[in-house]
Structure formats: C-alpha cells, structure tokens
C-alpha cells in the first residue's frame, strides 16, 4: 500500500495509551514507509507526488552537462544492488574506522558523475518542502537509472519504489559479489543467481554495456603478446593503436564502437561479430550455453527492451531494506548513526527504537495490553511518546539541519549586508580573499564550522587561533568577519540574530565569487561554538609536507571524500605561501617532481636564509583569479607545496586532477559541492552553541 488507511479508533480509557496511539498514528501518517514493507509503483503518491518529475529534471540537467552521466549512473545502480542489495550503500563515504564499499578496488573506477547525479537529484527532491527527507537515496538512484536509460534512447519502465537506505557499508562485503572483466560464464551465472537472477536475466542486463567506456587495462589480456582468437581482427588492430602497451592508465575506449551513445541492442550484434571488448562480454557468445540468448536479443530490439526492463525490475528488488533495517539519509554519503537521529530529523527511527524497547519488555502472561500501558504511566515510554508527538507537531525542535532560507524571517537581508561589507574590505585589501577562504577551512576542519578559530586566548586558555599552524592566518580574514558582523548587527532587526559562524560561511562564498569563482547557495543555521583550545587543532589540519594518505585521512575524518579533498585543494589557486613552506623541495637538492623553470625562479625569489616574512603566490600564472589553473599547474610540476604536487604525482588522485584541469565547469561544480559538505561539518545547534555578540569572545 502507498499510504496507510486511517480508520476511526474506539476511544481508549487510559490517557497514556491515547497519547502513544496518537503519536504512532501521526508518525505513520508522516512517514508511511514504516507501515509499508513492499515496493510499489505509486509508493510516493501521497508523500512526494512529483518525485519522478523532480528527479527527471535534475538528471536531464546533469546529462546535458556531462553525457558520461548515463553510463556512470547505470553502473552505480548495478554495483549497489549486487552487493547487499539496492540500498545506496555504495554511496557511503569511508571513515578512519571503516573502509566502505565505494573504496573497494573494483569500485574505484566508478565515475564520480554517477554519485553526483544522485546527490543533485536528492537535493532537488529535498528542496520541495513536502518531500524533504521523505525519499531515500536508494529510490532516487533507481529512478535516475531508469531515466538515464530512457534519455539514451532505451526503454521506459515503471520503477517500483519504497526502499530505505542501508545502515552499513563495508569494502569486505564487495568481495566476490561483482563480476570482473575476465569472468567466465559459470562465474557470471553464479554471481547473478546469488541475487535470484537467472542466466537469461544476466545476459539481458549485460546489454547495459551498449553505453559507456572501459579502460584499456580491462582487456589487455586479450590484446598483447597474443591477440585473443575470439576477438574480431579489425577491432584488435584498432585497439592496439588506441591502447598501445604501457598506455596511460586513464585512457579508455567506448564499449560499443558502433552506436556508443545509444541504448540499443547493438551490444549483442557486436558479440556476434567478435566485437565484445571484455572477456566477460564475449564469453556470452563463445559459450554455447548462452549464445542462443545473445542471438535472440540481437535479432529483436523489442525483445531486448522487454527482457532488459524485466531483469532491471528484478534487480531492483534485491536486498531491499525496509522497517528498522534502513532509514532515509538526508545526505547520501555520510552514514547516519543513532546519535544523529534527532539532529537529522529522523523521528520515525526514534519511534522504531522506542517500539523495540516496548517489545523487549517482560510482560507477565496474565497481563492484558491495557494493563501494560497502566504499568508505563510514569515510565520512559510515556516520555518518549510525548516527545515523538511534540517533534511531529513542532519539527523545528528536532531540526538541526542547515537550510538556505534560515534567516528569511529573522534577518532577511543578511546576505546582501555581508556582501557589501566584504566587497568594501576586498577593495581595501585584496589579500582578504585568500585570508577569508583559509580562515573558513581552518575553522571547519577543527571541531566543525563554529567560528571557534576566531576566539581570543585568555590567561587560562590557549585558543585555536594561537596554535602554531594557525599563526600564519592573515588578520584580514578575521577582520572581514568582524566588519561583516558589525554591519549585520547595525540593523536593529538583525542585532544578535546571526552567528559569526554563518557570517564566515557567507563571506567565504562571497570572496570566491569576487575573485571570479562560482556562486553557490550557502546553507545557514549554525551557532557559534562554546569552546576553543589550541590542543584541539593537533592532527586536524594538513601540513605543507602531507602525503596523499595523510590528506585523505584528515578529510575523511570530517566525512569528506578524496574527490572532495582534491577539489577543495583548488582553493590554492589564490593566495600566498611563505618560502619556508616549500624549502625542503628547493635547497640542497631540487625535488625532481618540481618543474625546473619554476625551481630556478623560486631559488631567485627565495634564496637560503631568506627573510621569513617573504612569501610568493601559490599560482604564478593567474594569481588573482579563482579558476582551475591550480590543477593545470600540478600537471606541469608547478605545485609549490608537497601537499599540492602529491595530488598529481600519486596515481590514486591524478585522475581527479586531470579531470578538474580539463574542465573549468567541472571544477566549479565539484568545488562548490565540496564546500557545501565542508560547511556542514560539526555544526553547533541547540544547547551546543549560541550567537556571539563579539566574534572574538565567548558571551
């Protein structure tokens, strides 16, 4: 059923039972998936009736920007469903204590555009008040997958909905669940059978390889030394030109060389001609047991459409999470835990735990159900029921989430006021741009985005700003926030209503835009932190000599992926750095990864024993422009810091650098996305924070 039917209940005599029943009924009305463990096509009809249209529009915009989105989204769905079921667990980011599915070696080649498609569609859905936090990432991925198939000319099919998002994601769970490029028919059949899919389903689903790319390394065993005799000779000759030995590992070719952008049955016709690139593709034709299926699907496009959509529906039912086995993530990447339930506005999960406690109570056999509630008159059960009812009626009490229009009824012109103050400051002191941006990073990476980096030390407390790594923070960053705060508080309606943390977030976006970078909507609603200690900075911020593992670990500790880390490093497209920060790469022996021309120039600008106050620009080509030149510099060996250049010298992150260097629009998009994620780190709400009148001192 898509929505629970509300029936008139017989009046109960005890007020505790009435309260509990009212809370449960109201909650089920708000979150009907609690009562619905079945998938259905009209699941969201009364919850978020336009969800499929919203997702379609978001996906269409993404495909228009980046056509690779089609294959990337489709592959993401396969890799999700084949491991622990269709629960969006493949989207979860790893943490220092858990390596998630997406970081299993077989998933490292999943294109970022697939993840970004779901993230953008989720944001579009949640932007509709009626739909906020009502639609799972798993369902959005299922809808988006159907949509990209249709946009590529493939069949339309009705998507069954009602999945919850999974509560676990481990790299170990991927082992042996996904086919490799060299899989034989028995291995393929067995993997799909483990998920209730037949050999016919497996062959039909393999037709998804009618779109997309594959890296040369994935079929190298069929090409070098001795060409696989089952490969079409003309195709082999072409591939040897495109993929010579020792080719750059980032080079990829289309899976279907005949109609690469069209979702059709050409894939099966290719297999008949020996033009399947992967062993796991061509084996479907060379093995007599599956050849008949290939021939049938190659012969009739309508049959392929029919059997493919049937198999996709079966795949979409694999391992579906419902009830207490899942939840609805507000952010598809971090994995919500119990301590985040109220802060992420998941009262339905609170009720699940509440009911679980109720079911586990020892009930004497002689007691009737009404007697149980009489026993609970003064218990936690009553308190929980009242709390749940209150949260349903007044959701802002449990809503610690940030939102774009937070100050709409508090200080409606806050962003304009901050912009004007920041613009005046930048006009006075252009270094304000890099200084404000760096201040935001150093604040959010330590204890979260709470303006605790602005607090002054006292005789009894050494604050964050006086930690050695923060002593180089330029005063213009602090002054920007102070001036903007004063401008906001000068408006009577706004006095003491806007936090220093939110002003810093707005000002950071503004300086990026003023430097020619992208505009993005800033999520607001942070409070200012209540503590600031130098000790809390230890090990939280990257140093100039950090390697890739150290950088990745530091960002992962804040729920940020390696992709986020590389994108955010692009902030070094503006700003200065002291000579001492890269001295280890220059003197005695020049770092071989440094561009020789740059090294010669730096040796003139930064001779040994240079004045410690001397600094040079981080981006010598477009030093005052916020653009993607930073990544082009890394490709040329022109990154000044070890922690910059390592992003290119280390193969694990080089592909990200290349992608962001190639496309300025992609950099803008991924940078703003990562900045939004960074802005959510460690947000203080409720009794965990307040609004400071003076950003440098606790109230």
C-alpha positions as CSV (number, residue, x, y, z in Angstrom):
1,X,0.0,0.0,0.0
2,X,1.2,3.5,-0.7
3,X,-0.4,5.2,2.3
4,X,-1.9,3.7,5.5
5,X,-5.7,4.0,5.7
6,X,-6.7,5.9,8.7
7,X,-9.7,4.4,10.5
8,X,-11.7,5.7,13.4
9,X,-10.5,4.1,16.6
10,X,-12.6,3.1,19.5
11,X,-11.8,5.6,22.4
12,X,-9.4,4.1,24.9
13,X,-9.7,4.8,28.5
14,X,-6.2,5.5,29.5
15,X,-4.6,8.8,28.5
16,X,-1.1,7.2,28.2
17,X,-2.4,4.8,25.6
18,X,-4.2,7.6,23.8
19,X,-1.0,9.6,23.7
20,X,1.0,6.7,22.4
21,X,-1.5,5.8,19.8
22,X,-1.8,9.4,18.7
23,X,1.9,9.7,18.3
24,X,2.1,6.4,16.4
25,X,-0.7,7.3,14.0
26,X,0.6,10.8,13.4
27,X,4.1,9.4,12.7
28,X,2.8,6.8,10.3
29,X,0.9,9.5,8.5
30,X,4.0,11.5,8.2
31,X,6.3,8.5,7.4
32,X,4.1,5.8,5.8
33,X,7.1,3.7,4.9
34,X,7.1,2.5,8.5
35,X,4.0,0.5,7.8
36,X,4.9,-0.4,4.2
37,X,7.4,-3.2,3.6
38,X,6.5,-3.6,-0.1
39,X,7.7,-1.9,-3.2
40,X,5.1,-0.3,-5.3
41,X,5.0,2.0,-8.3
42,X,2.8,4.6,-6.6
43,X,4.6,4.5,-3.2
44,X,5.2,8.3,-3.1
45,X,1.7,9.3,-4.4
46,X,0.7,10.8,-1.1
47,X,4.2,11.6,0.2
48,X,6.0,13.3,-2.6
49,X,3.7,13.0,-5.6
50,X,6.0,14.7,-8.1
51,X,9.2,12.9,-7.1
52,X,9.7,11.2,-10.5
53,X,9.4,14.5,-12.4
54,X,11.8,16.3,-10.0
55,X,14.4,13.5,-10.4
56,X,13.9,13.5,-14.2
57,X,14.6,17.2,-14.4
58,X,17.7,17.0,-12.2
59,X,19.0,14.1,-14.2
60,X,18.3,15.7,-17.5
61,X,20.3,18.8,-16.5
62,X,23.2,16.6,-15.3
63,X,23.2,14.6,-18.6
64,X,23.2,17.8,-20.6
65,X,26.3,19.0,-18.7
66,X,28.1,15.6,-18.7
67,X,26.9,12.9,-21.1
68,X,29.1,10.3,-19.3
69,X,26.4,10.6,-16.5
70,X,24.3,8.0,-18.4
71,X,26.7,5.0,-18.1
72,X,28.0,6.2,-14.7
73,X,24.6,6.2,-13.1
74,X,23.6,2.9,-14.7
75,X,26.9,1.2,-13.5
76,X,26.4,2.7,-10.0
77,X,23.0,1.1,-9.7
78,X,24.4,-2.3,-10.7
79,X,27.3,-2.1,-8.3
80,X,24.9,-1.1,-5.5
81,X,22.3,-3.7,-6.0
82,X,24.7,-6.6,-6.5
83,X,26.3,-6.0,-3.1
84,X,24.0,-6.2,0.0
85,X,21.0,-5.1,-2.2
86,X,19.6,-1.9,-3.6
87,X,20.2,0.4,-0.6
88,X,22.6,3.1,-1.8
89,X,25.3,1.7,0.5
90,X,27.7,2.1,-2.4
91,X,27.5,5.8,-1.9
92,X,28.6,5.8,1.7
93,X,32.0,7.5,2.3
94,X,34.7,5.6,4.2
95,X,35.8,6.8,7.6
96,X,39.0,6.2,9.6
97,X,37.3,3.3,11.2
98,X,35.6,1.8,8.2
99,X,36.5,1.3,4.6
100,X,33.2,1.5,2.7
101,X,32.0,-0.3,-0.5
102,X,32.9,2.6,-2.7
103,X,36.6,2.2,-1.8
104,X,36.9,-1.5,-2.7
105,X,39.3,-1.8,-5.6
106,X,36.6,-2.9,-8.0
107,X,34.6,0.2,-7.2
108,X,37.4,2.8,-7.6
109,X,36.6,3.1,-11.3
110,X,33.0,4.1,-10.7
111,X,32.7,7.6,-12.3
112,X,32.0,10.5,-10.0
113,X,29.2,11.6,-12.2
114,X,27.1,8.7,-11.1
115,X,27.3,9.7,-7.5
116,X,26.8,13.4,-8.4
117,X,23.6,12.6,-10.3
118,X,22.0,11.0,-7.2
119,X,23.3,13.8,-5.0
120,X,21.9,16.5,-7.2
121,X,18.6,14.7,-7.6
122,X,18.3,14.2,-3.9
123,X,18.9,17.9,-3.3
124,X,16.2,18.8,-5.9
125,X,13.7,16.5,-4.1
126,X,14.6,17.7,-0.7
127,X,14.2,21.3,-1.8
128,X,10.4,20.7,-2.1
129,X,9.1,21.1,1.5
130,X,6.5,18.3,1.1
131,X,9.3,15.9,0.1
132,X,12.0,16.9,2.5
133,X,13.7,13.8,3.9
134,X,10.8,11.6,2.6
135,X,12.6,9.9,-0.4
136,X,15.5,7.6,0.1
137,X,18.8,7.8,-1.8
138,X,18.2,4.2,-2.9
139,X,14.9,5.1,-4.6
140,X,16.4,8.2,-6.2
141,X,19.2,6.0,-7.7
142,X,16.6,3.6,-9.0
143,X,14.6,6.4,-10.7
144,X,17.7,8.1,-12.0
145,X,18.9,4.8,-13.6
146,X,15.6,4.4,-15.4
147,X,15.8,8.0,-16.6
148,X,19.3,7.8,-18.0
149,X,18.3,4.7,-19.9
150,X,15.4,6.5,-21.4
151,X,17.5,9.6,-22.2
152,X,19.9,7.4,-24.1
153,X,17.1,6.1,-26.3
154,X,16.4,3.0,-24.2
155,X,13.0,1.7,-22.9
156,X,10.8,3.3,-20.3
157,X,9.6,1.2,-17.4
158,X,7.8,1.9,-14.2
159,X,10.1,1.9,-11.2
160,X,9.0,0.1,-8.1
161,X,9.7,2.3,-5.0
162,X,9.7,2.1,-1.2
163,X,13.4,1.2,-0.5
164,X,15.1,2.6,2.6
165,X,18.8,3.3,2.7
166,X,21.1,0.7,4.2
167,X,22.7,1.1,7.6
168,X,26.1,-0.5,6.8
169,X,28.7,-0.3,4.0
170,X,32.0,-2.2,4.1
171,X,34.5,-2.9,1.4
172,X,34.8,-6.5,2.6
173,X,31.1,-7.1,1.6
174,X,32.0,-6.5,-2.0
175,X,34.4,-9.4,-2.2
176,X,33.2,-12.0,-4.7
177,X,29.9,-10.1,-5.4
178,X,30.7,-8.3,-8.6
179,X,31.9,-9.8,-11.9
180,X,35.4,-9.0,-13.2
181,X,36.4,-8.3,-16.8
182,X,37.7,-11.9,-17.1
183,X,34.8,-13.7,-15.6
184,X,33.6,-16.9,-17.4
185,X,30.0,-17.9,-17.9
186,X,29.9,-20.1,-14.8
187,X,31.1,-17.3,-12.6
188,X,28.7,-14.8,-14.1
189,X,25.8,-17.1,-13.8
190,X,26.6,-17.9,-10.2
191,X,27.0,-14.3,-9.2
192,X,23.6,-13.3,-10.6
193,X,21.9,-16.5,-9.3
194,X,23.1,-15.5,-5.8
195,X,20.7,-12.5,-6.2
196,X,17.8,-14.5,-7.6
197,X,18.6,-13.6,-11.2
198,X,18.6,-16.2,-14.0
199,X,21.1,-16.7,-16.7
200,X,18.7,-15.0,-19.1
201,X,18.5,-12.0,-16.7
202,X,22.3,-11.9,-16.6
203,X,22.7,-11.8,-20.4
204,X,19.9,-9.2,-20.8
205,X,21.4,-7.0,-18.1
206,X,24.9,-7.3,-19.7
207,X,23.3,-5.3,-22.6
208,X,23.9,-2.2,-20.4
209,X,27.4,-2.3,-21.9
210,X,25.8,-0.8,-25.0
211,X,26.9,2.5,-23.4
212,X,29.9,3.6,-21.5
213,X,33.7,3.4,-21.5
214,X,36.3,0.8,-20.4
215,X,39.9,1.3,-19.5
216,X,42.5,-0.4,-21.8
217,X,43.8,-2.4,-18.8
218,X,40.5,-4.2,-18.5
219,X,41.0,-6.1,-21.8
220,X,44.8,-6.0,-22.0
221,X,45.0,-9.8,-21.5
222,X,43.1,-10.2,-24.8
223,X,45.3,-7.9,-26.8
224,X,49.0,-8.0,-26.0
225,X,51.5,-10.9,-26.6
226,X,48.8,-12.9,-28.5
227,X,45.5,-11.5,-29.7
228,X,42.5,-13.4,-28.3
229,X,41.4,-15.5,-31.3
230,X,37.7,-14.8,-30.4
231,X,38.3,-11.0,-31.0
232,X,37.5,-9.5,-34.3
233,X,40.8,-8.9,-36.1
234,X,39.8,-5.4,-37.3
235,X,38.8,-4.5,-33.8
236,X,42.0,-5.8,-32.4
237,X,44.1,-3.7,-34.8
238,X,42.1,-0.6,-33.9
239,X,42.5,-1.3,-30.2
240,X,46.3,-1.8,-30.5
241,X,46.5,1.7,-31.9
242,X,44.3,3.2,-29.3
243,X,45.7,1.2,-26.4
244,X,49.5,0.5,-27.0
245,X,51.4,-1.3,-24.3
246,X,52.2,0.9,-21.2
247,X,49.4,3.3,-22.2
248,X,48.3,5.9,-19.7
249,X,46.0,4.1,-17.2
250,X,43.4,6.8,-17.6
251,X,42.9,6.1,-21.3
252,X,39.5,4.5,-22.0
253,X,37.6,3.5,-25.1
254,X,33.9,3.0,-25.8
255,X,32.4,-0.4,-25.1
256,X,30.2,-0.2,-28.2
257,X,32.2,1.2,-31.1
258,X,29.2,1.3,-33.4
259,X,26.5,3.2,-31.5
260,X,28.3,4.3,-28.4
261,X,25.8,6.9,-27.2
262,X,22.6,4.9,-28.0
263,X,21.0,2.5,-25.6
264,X,20.0,-0.3,-28.0
265,X,20.7,-4.0,-28.8
266,X,23.9,-3.3,-30.8
267,X,25.9,-4.8,-28.0
268,X,24.6,-8.3,-28.8
269,X,25.2,-7.8,-32.5
270,X,28.8,-6.8,-31.6
271,X,29.2,-10.1,-29.7
272,X,28.1,-12.0,-32.8
273,X,31.0,-10.2,-34.7
274,X,33.6,-10.9,-32.1
275,X,33.5,-7.2,-31.1
276,X,32.9,-7.6,-27.3
277,X,35.8,-5.9,-25.6
278,X,35.8,-7.7,-22.3
279,X,36.2,-11.5,-21.8
280,X,33.1,-11.4,-19.7
281,X,31.2,-9.8,-22.6
282,X,32.5,-12.0,-25.4
283,X,32.1,-15.3,-23.4
284,X,28.3,-14.8,-23.6
285,X,28.6,-15.6,-27.3
286,X,31.5,-18.0,-27.4
287,X,29.9,-20.3,-24.8
288,X,27.2,-22.3,-26.4
289,X,25.1,-22.3,-23.3
290,X,24.3,-18.5,-23.6
291,X,24.8,-18.0,-27.3
292,X,21.1,-18.6,-28.1
293,X,20.1,-15.8,-25.7
294,X,22.6,-13.4,-27.4
295,X,21.2,-14.3,-30.8
296,X,17.6,-13.8,-29.7
297,X,18.4,-10.3,-28.2
298,X,20.5,-9.3,-31.2
299,X,17.7,-10.3,-33.6
300,X,14.9,-8.3,-32.0
301,X,15.3,-4.9,-30.4
302,X,11.8,-5.1,-28.9
303,X,12.6,-8.4,-27.2
304,X,15.8,-6.8,-25.7
305,X,13.8,-3.9,-24.3
306,X,11.3,-6.2,-22.8
307,X,13.7,-8.6,-21.2
308,X,16.1,-5.9,-20.1
309,X,13.4,-4.0,-18.2
310,X,12.0,-7.2,-16.7
311,X,15.5,-8.0,-15.4
312,X,16.0,-4.5,-14.1
313,X,12.9,-4.7,-12.1
314,X,14.1,-8.0,-10.6
315,X,17.5,-6.5,-9.9
316,X,15.8,-3.5,-8.2
317,X,14.1,-5.8,-5.7
318,X,17.3,-7.4,-4.5
319,X,18.1,-6.9,-0.8
320,X,15.6,-4.1,-0.3
321,X,15.8,-2.5,3.2
322,X,12.5,-1.7,5.0
323,X,11.4,-1.1,8.6
324,X,14.2,-1.0,11.1
325,X,16.7,-2.3,8.6
326,X,17.1,1.1,7.0
327,X,16.4,4.8,7.1
328,X,16.3,7.8,4.8
329,X,19.6,9.6,4.6
330,X,19.5,13.4,4.3
331,X,23.0,13.2,2.8
332,X,23.6,10.2,0.6
333,X,27.3,9.9,1.5
334,X,27.6,10.0,5.3
335,X,26.1,7.1,7.3
336,X,23.7,8.4,10.0
337,X,24.0,6.8,13.4
338,X,21.9,6.7,16.5
339,X,23.4,9.8,18.0
340,X,22.4,11.8,14.8
341,X,18.7,10.7,14.8
342,X,17.2,13.9,16.3
343,X,19.8,16.2,14.8
344,X,19.0,14.8,11.3
345,X,15.2,15.0,12.0
346,X,14.5,11.2,11.9
347,X,11.8,10.9,14.5
348,X,10.5,7.8,12.7
349,X,13.7,6.0,13.7
350,X,13.3,7.2,17.3
351,X,9.9,5.5,17.3
352,X,11.4,2.3,15.9
353,X,13.8,2.2,18.8
354,X,11.1,3.1,21.2
355,X,8.8,0.3,20.0
356,X,11.8,-2.0,20.1
357,X,12.2,-1.2,23.8
358,X,8.5,-1.8,24.3
359,X,8.6,-5.2,22.6
360,X,11.5,-6.3,24.7
361,X,9.8,-5.7,28.0
362,X,9.0,-8.7,30.1
363,X,5.2,-9.0,30.2
364,X,3.5,-11.3,32.6
365,X,1.2,-13.7,30.7
366,X,-1.8,-12.7,32.9
367,X,-1.5,-9.0,31.9
368,X,-3.7,-7.6,29.2
369,X,-2.4,-4.9,26.8
370,X,-4.2,-2.1,28.6
371,X,-2.5,-3.2,31.8
372,X,0.9,-2.8,30.2
373,X,0.2,0.8,29.5
374,X,-1.0,1.3,33.1
375,X,2.4,-0.1,34.2
376,X,4.1,2.5,32.0
377,X,2.2,5.5,33.4
378,X,5.4,7.1,34.7
379,X,7.9,5.4,32.5
380,X,10.2,6.3,29.7
381,X,7.5,5.0,27.3
382,X,5.2,7.9,28.1
383,X,8.0,10.4,27.9
384,X,9.1,9.0,24.5
385,X,5.6,9.0,23.2
386,X,5.1,12.6,24.2
387,X,8.4,13.6,22.7
388,X,7.7,12.0,19.4
389,X,4.3,13.7,19.2
390,X,5.9,17.0,20.1
391,X,8.5,16.6,17.4
392,X,5.9,15.8,14.8
393,X,3.9,18.9,15.7
394,X,6.9,21.2,16.1
395,X,9.6,19.8,13.8
396,X,11.9,22.7,14.3
397,X,12.7,21.4,17.8
398,X,14.4,18.4,16.3
399,X,15.7,20.1,13.2
400,X,19.4,20.8,13.3
401,X,19.8,20.8,9.6
402,X,21.1,23.8,7.8
403,X,19.0,25.5,5.1
404,X,19.3,28.2,2.6
405,X,16.5,30.4,3.8
406,X,17.2,30.1,7.5
407,X,17.2,33.9,8.1
408,X,14.2,34.7,5.9
409,X,12.0,35.8,8.8
410,X,14.9,36.8,11.1
411,X,17.3,39.0,9.2
412,X,16.1,38.8,5.5
413,X,18.8,40.9,4.0
414,X,21.7,39.3,5.8
415,X,23.5,38.1,2.6
416,X,23.3,41.5,1.0
417,X,24.6,43.1,4.1
418,X,27.5,40.7,4.3
419,X,28.3,41.0,0.6
420,X,28.5,44.8,0.9
421,X,30.8,44.7,3.9
422,X,33.1,42.0,2.3
423,X,33.2,44.0,-1.0
424,X,34.4,47.1,0.8
425,X,37.1,45.1,2.7
426,X,38.3,43.4,-0.5
427,X,38.6,46.8,-2.2
428,X,40.7,48.0,0.7
429,X,42.9,44.8,0.9
430,X,42.8,42.2,-1.9
431,X,44.6,39.7,0.3
432,X,41.2,39.4,2.1
433,X,40.1,36.9,-0.5
434,X,42.6,34.2,0.3
435,X,42.7,35.1,4.0
436,X,38.9,34.6,4.5
437,X,38.9,31.4,2.5
438,X,41.7,29.9,4.5
439,X,40.1,31.0,7.8
440,X,36.9,29.1,6.9
441,X,39.0,25.9,6.1
442,X,40.9,26.1,9.4
443,X,37.7,26.7,11.3
444,X,35.6,23.9,9.9
445,X,38.4,21.2,9.9
446,X,38.8,21.7,13.7
447,X,35.7,21.0,15.8
448,X,33.4,22.0,12.9
449,X,32.2,25.2,11.4
450,X,31.5,27.2,14.6
451,X,33.8,30.2,14.4
452,X,35.9,28.8,17.3
453,X,39.0,29.7,15.3
454,X,38.2,33.4,16.0
455,X,38.2,33.2,19.8
456,X,41.0,35.0,21.5
457,X,43.2,33.2,24.1
458,X,42.9,34.1,27.7
459,X,45.4,33.7,30.6
460,X,43.6,30.4,31.4
461,X,43.1,29.1,27.9
462,X,45.2,29.0,24.7
463,X,42.7,29.1,21.9
464,X,42.7,27.6,18.4
465,X,44.0,30.7,16.7
466,X,47.2,30.6,18.7
467,X,48.1,27.0,17.7
468,X,51.4,27.2,15.7
469,X,49.7,26.1,12.5
470,X,47.2,29.0,12.8
471,X,49.7,31.7,13.5
472,X,50.0,32.3,9.7
473,X,46.3,33.0,9.3
474,X,46.2,36.6,7.9
475,X,44.5,39.1,10.1
476,X,42.4,40.3,7.1
477,X,40.3,37.1,7.3
478,X,39.4,37.7,10.9
479,X,38.8,41.4,10.2
480,X,36.4,40.6,7.3
481,X,34.1,38.6,9.6
482,X,34.3,41.2,12.4
483,X,33.3,44.0,9.9
484,X,30.5,42.0,8.4
485,X,29.2,41.1,11.8
486,X,29.2,44.8,12.8
487,X,27.3,45.6,9.6
488,X,24.7,42.9,10.3
489,X,24.2,43.9,14.0
490,X,23.8,47.6,12.9
491,X,20.4,46.6,11.5
492,X,18.0,46.6,14.5
493,X,16.0,43.7,13.2
494,X,19.2,41.6,12.9
495,X,21.0,42.5,16.1
496,X,22.4,39.4,17.8
497,X,20.4,37.2,15.4
498,X,23.2,36.0,13.1
499,X,26.1,33.8,14.2
500,X,29.7,34.6,13.5
501,X,29.9,31.0,12.0
502,X,27.2,31.8,9.4
503,X,28.8,35.2,8.6
504,X,32.1,33.5,7.9
505,X,30.4,30.9,5.7
506,X,28.6,33.7,3.7
507,X,31.8,35.8,3.5
508,X,33.8,32.8,2.2
509,X,31.3,32.3,-0.7
510,X,31.4,36.0,-1.4
511,X,35.2,36.3,-1.7
512,X,35.3,33.3,-4.0
513,X,32.7,35.0,-6.3
514,X,34.6,38.3,-6.1
515,X,37.7,36.5,-7.3
516,X,35.9,35.2,-10.4
517,X,34.9,31.9,-8.9
518,X,31.5,30.2,-8.8
519,X,28.5,31.4,-6.8
520,X,26.7,28.9,-4.7
521,X,23.9,29.0,-2.1
522,X,25.1,28.9,1.4
523,X,23.3,26.7,3.9
524,X,22.7,28.6,7.2
525,X,21.6,28.0,10.7
526,X,24.9,27.4,12.5
527,X,25.5,28.6,16.1
528,X,28.9,29.7,17.4
529,X,30.9,27.1,19.4
530,X,31.3,27.3,23.1
531,X,34.9,26.1,23.3
532,X,38.2,26.8,21.6
533,X,41.5,25.2,22.6
534,X,44.8,25.0,20.8
535,X,45.1,21.3,21.7
536,X,42.0,20.6,19.6
537,X,43.9,21.6,16.5
538,X,46.5,18.9,16.8
539,X,46.4,16.5,13.9
540,X,43.3,18.1,12.3
541,X,44.9,20.3,9.6
542,X,47.2,19.3,6.8
543,X,50.8,20.4,6.7
544,X,52.8,21.5,3.7
545,X,54.5,18.1,3.5
546,X,51.4,15.9,3.9
547,X,51.3,12.9,1.6
548,X,48.1,11.6,0.0
549,X,47.2,9.1,2.7
550,X,47.5,11.8,5.4
551,X,45.4,14.2,3.4
552,X,42.8,11.7,2.6
553,X,42.6,10.6,6.2
554,X,42.2,14.1,7.5
555,X,39.4,14.9,5.2
556,X,37.7,11.5,5.7
557,X,37.6,12.3,9.4
558,X,35.2,15.1,8.5
559,X,33.1,13.0,6.1
560,X,34.8,14.3,3.0
561,X,36.0,12.0,0.2
562,X,39.3,12.0,-1.6
563,X,37.5,13.7,-4.5
564,X,36.2,16.4,-2.1
565,X,39.8,16.9,-0.8
566,X,41.3,17.3,-4.2
567,X,38.5,19.7,-5.3
568,X,38.9,21.8,-2.1
569,X,42.7,21.9,-2.6
570,X,41.9,24.0,-5.7
571,X,41.4,26.9,-3.3
572,X,45.2,27.3,-3.6
573,X,44.5,28.9,-6.9
574,X,44.6,32.1,-4.9
575,X,46.8,33.3,-2.0
576,X,50.4,33.4,-0.9
577,X,52.8,30.9,0.8
578,X,56.0,31.6,2.8
579,X,59.3,30.3,1.3
580,X,59.9,28.2,4.4
581,X,56.8,26.1,3.5
582,X,58.5,24.6,0.4
583,X,62.2,25.0,1.4
584,X,62.6,21.2,1.7
585,X,61.8,20.9,-2.1
586,X,64.3,23.6,-3.1
587,X,67.6,23.6,-1.3
588,X,70.4,21.0,-1.3
589,X,68.6,19.0,-4.0
590,X,65.7,20.3,-6.0
591,X,62.6,18.0,-5.8
592,X,62.6,16.1,-9.1
593,X,58.8,16.4,-9.3
594,X,59.2,20.2,-9.4
595,X,59.2,22.0,-12.8
596,X,62.9,23.1,-13.4
597,X,61.9,26.5,-14.6
598,X,59.8,27.1,-11.5
599,X,62.6,25.8,-9.3
600,X,65.0,28.3,-10.8
601,X,62.6,31.2,-10.4
602,X,61.9,30.2,-6.7
603,X,65.6,30.0,-5.9
604,X,65.9,33.6,-7.0
605,X,62.9,34.7,-5.1
606,X,63.6,32.5,-2.0
607,X,67.3,32.2,-1.5
608,X,68.6,30.4,1.6
609,X,68.2,32.3,4.8
610,X,65.6,34.5,3.2
611,X,63.5,36.8,5.4
612,X,60.8,34.6,7.0
613,X,58.2,37.1,6.1
614,X,58.8,36.8,2.3
615,X,56.0,35.0,0.5
616,X,55.2,34.1,-3.1
617,X,52.0,33.4,-4.9
618,X,50.7,29.9,-4.9
619,X,49.5,30.2,-8.5
620,X,52.2,32.0,-10.6
621,X,50.0,32.1,-13.7
622,X,46.6,33.5,-12.6
623,X,47.4,34.5,-9.0
624,X,44.3,36.8,-8.5
625,X,41.8,34.6,-10.4
626,X,39.8,31.8,-8.8
627,X,39.9,29.2,-11.5
628,X,41.2,25.7,-12.3
629,X,44.7,26.9,-13.2
630,X,45.9,25.2,-10.0
631,X,45.3,21.8,-11.4
632,X,47.0,22.7,-14.7
633,X,50.0,23.8,-12.6
634,X,50.1,20.4,-10.9
635,X,50.2,18.7,-14.4
636,X,53.3,20.9,-15.2
637,X,55.0,20.2,-11.9
638,X,54.3,23.7,-10.7
639,X,52.6,22.9,-7.4
640,X,54.7,24.7,-4.7
641,X,53.9,22.6,-1.7
642,X,54.5,18.9,-1.4
643,X,50.8,18.5,-0.3
644,X,49.8,20.2,-3.6
645,X,52.1,18.3,-6.0
646,X,51.5,14.9,-4.5
647,X,47.9,15.1,-5.8
648,X,49.3,14.6,-9.3
649,X,52.4,12.5,-8.6
650,X,50.3,9.9,-6.7
651,X,48.4,7.8,-9.3
652,X,45.5,7.4,-7.0
653,X,44.5,11.1,-7.2
654,X,46.0,12.0,-10.6
655,X,42.8,11.2,-12.5
656,X,40.9,13.7,-10.4
657,X,43.5,16.4,-11.0
658,X,43.3,15.7,-14.7
659,X,39.5,15.9,-14.8
660,X,39.4,19.2,-12.9
661,X,42.3,20.6,-15.0
662,X,40.5,19.7,-18.2
663,X,37.1,21.3,-17.4
664,X,36.7,24.6,-15.5
665,X,32.9,24.0,-15.2
666,X,33.5,20.6,-13.6
667,X,35.9,22.2,-11.1
668,X,33.4,24.9,-10.2
669,X,30.7,22.3,-9.7
670,X,32.7,19.9,-7.6
671,X,34.4,22.7,-5.6
672,X,31.1,24.2,-4.6
673,X,29.6,20.8,-3.8
674,X,32.6,20.0,-1.6
675,X,32.4,23.5,0.1
676,X,28.8,22.8,0.9
677,X,29.7,19.5,2.5
678,X,32.6,21.1,4.4
679,X,30.1,23.8,5.7
680,X,28.1,21.0,7.3
681,X,30.9,19.7,9.4
682,X,30.4,19.8,13.2
683,X,27.6,22.3,13.1
684,X,26.5,23.5,16.5
685,X,22.8,23.8,17.3
686,X,20.6,23.9,20.3
687,X,22.4,24.0,23.7
688,X,25.8,23.2,21.9
689,X,26.2,26.8,20.8
690,X,25.0,30.4,20.9
691,X,25.3,33.6,19.0
692,X,28.2,35.7,20.0
693,X,27.9,39.4,20.2
694,X,31.7,39.7,19.7
695,X,33.2,37.1,17.5
696,X,36.4,37.0,19.4
697,X,35.0,36.3,22.9
698,X,32.5,33.9,24.4
699,X,29.3,35.6,25.7
